[in-house]
Amino acid sequence: MKVQSAQARWERRAQRPLLALAVLFAVAFAVPIVDASASRPVTLACLVTEWVVWGAFAVDYLVRLALAPDRRTFVRRNWLDLCAVVLPLIQPLRLLRLVSTLLLVGRRARMASQVRLTTYVAGTVVGLLMFGSLAVLSVEREAPDGNIRTLGDAVWWSFTTMTTVGYGDHAPTTGVGRLLAVGLMLSGIALLGVVTANIAAWFIARFQMDDEEERRQTEAIASLTEEVRALRAEVAALSAAGVACPPLSRPVPVVPQPVDEQRH
């Protein structure tokens, strides 16, 4: 039985709590945007929740770094996690905390072997649509020339942007909004490529299974054919040598006698 390292045990145990905190972060991020008239205590509570969630991911990174056998190798392999942890400290913007949390959640989710690719892709699509809509609404709602004023407009814009359709009825006008648009477009193209590759791999695997089954059947038929040829050759050799094959002995069936004959 393979013994897990302390780092692997920590990652396995901390995965679900961190995912739950990520959901809490999503709620805290969405409330002030959806409800623009939220009171100051509610807004402050959401802000504190966002920083607490980011702090939990930062602590998780530090613990994993402390438990890593080779810390230099860990930092080199998990440089994206480090950037996601340091990013919100550079400029305390809500969008930076959003980006860093999404990066950290994605990195931690990929470590779970039980998460399948289809589930991961579907969750990524839903997360990007939700956070993209909320993020663009937060930066475009107060823009002087902005045309994304409601959550419905933001969701519609996210759909058309991720699918690279781009009807043009809604479009960001601020610099941050356009950066979000670029990120959604690239993410949509990447996810479409992943889905296409996954479907193609599934078909290829099915064809390979059919080919292997057909190959096994062909080899079995060829083996039986060789055995039949060998038996024919052996029978022909025995016939040429004048050896007669003994007949098969069959059991003589017992015919039951009538009851009267048995008494005599």
Disulfide bonds with the S-S distance in Angstrom:
none
